[in-house]
Amino acid sequence: MEPIDFKPPGSPPLQGAAFSEDFQIQQKKLRQQTGVEQQPEKAPDVFEPSPEAAKLQKNKFDTFLDLAKNHILKMDRNSETFLPDATSHLVKSALEQEYGGGIAQDPGYPQLKKVITDQLLNDPRYRDMVEEFLEIITLSE
């Protein structure tokens, strides 16, 4: 077996595209010299998300918006309870997105959701923001 042709330690480190290109060349030489032309198989303990889970790989904000928007657009916007119900759903979606769906099983969850929802609805600054947000969501339909 021939020795692998690596750059001597004294040579300047490569950066950017030059590093990537040099790395690929070295990788190819190594595979040829060792007789391993194919990429090694993945280890059995490597996690690969299901196709359904792969679709969910968005940032938290986008996922939150998609879930909230889909639910809010199905609600009756002319109902007297639209604003409190929509706000409650926004809070629910945000909490579940941030802390996972299991938070709904926590005994303090209903109270937490109510406190946050009430704060959003009772503070004029927050209420205006929520109303604007809901208007933007419903107009984007």
N, C-alpha and C positions, 0 to 999 in steps of 0.2 A: 504494500500500500504506500502510495506516495504521500509525502507531507502536504498538508493544506497550506496554500499560499495566503497567509494573513499579512496585514500591514505590520511593520515593526512597531514596538511600543513608542518609539520616539517620534513617529509621524504625527502631524497635527490631526485632531479629531475632525471627522467629517460632520457637516451639519445639513439639515434640510433635505433637498432632493438628492444631493450627492450621497448623503448617508443612506438614504433609502435604496438608491440604485446600487451602491457598493454592498449593502447588506444583502440584497437579492442575489447579486453575483456570488458572494461568499456562500450564501445558503445553497445555491445551485451547485457550486463546486463541492461542497460538503456532501450533498446528496449523491453526486456522481462518484465521488471517491469511496463512499461507504456502500454504494450499491442501492441506496434507498432513493428511488426516483419519485415515489408517491408521498403525499403528505401523510403523516401518521394518523391512524384512526383516533377519534375522540375518546377520551377516557370515559368509562361507563358512569362515573359519578358527576359528569359535567351536566349542569342544568340547561335544558333547552326549553323555552316557553312553547306552549301549544300554539297553534295558529290563532286561536281566539285570544290568547294572552298577548301574542305578538302585536295584534291590532291595538292593544291598549297602551303600547309604549309611547305615550305622549307625555308632555310635561304635566304637572299637577294642574296648572291653571287651565290648559286646554281641555283636559279630561273633565274638570269641574264645570267648565262652561258648556261642554257638550251635554253632560248629564242634566244640568240645571235647565238648559234651554229646551231640551226635548220634553221634560216634564212640564215646564211652565207654558209652553206653547199648546199643550193639551188642556190646560185649565181654562175655565170660563172667565175671560177678562172683564165681563160686565157684572160679575158677581160682587156683592157687597164685601165678601170675605177674600176677594182676590189678593189684595195687598198683604194681609196677614198670612194667608196660606202660602203665597209665593215666597214671602220673606222666610217663613218657617222652613220651606223646602230649600231655599238657598243656604240657610244655616245648616240644615241636615246634610246637604251635599258637601258643603265645605268641611264640616267635621269629619264625615266619612272619608272624604278624599285625603284629608290630612292625617287622620289617625286610623283609617281602615274601617271596614264595615262592622267589625266586632265591637266598636264603641257603642253601637245601638243596644247591645246586651248589658252594658254597664248600668247598675241601678241608678246612678246619678245623671244618666244621659238625658232623660226627659226634662229634668229641672235645668240642666245646663243649656239645652236647646231653647227652652222657654226664656231663660234670663237673657240670652244673647238676642233672641228674636224681639223681646220686649224692649231691649236697649236700642235696637235698630229702629223700631217703630216709634218709640217715645222721644227720642232725641231728634229735633228738627234737622240737624245737620246730616245725620245718618239716614233719616227717613227720606230726605231729598235725594240723597245718593242712591238709595234703593229704588226709589220711584224712577229716577233717570235710567238706572241699570235695566229695570224691567221694561221701560219704554224702548230702550235700544234693542233688547232681546225680542220684544214683540214686533217691532218695526222691521227687524231683519228677516222676518218670516217670508 
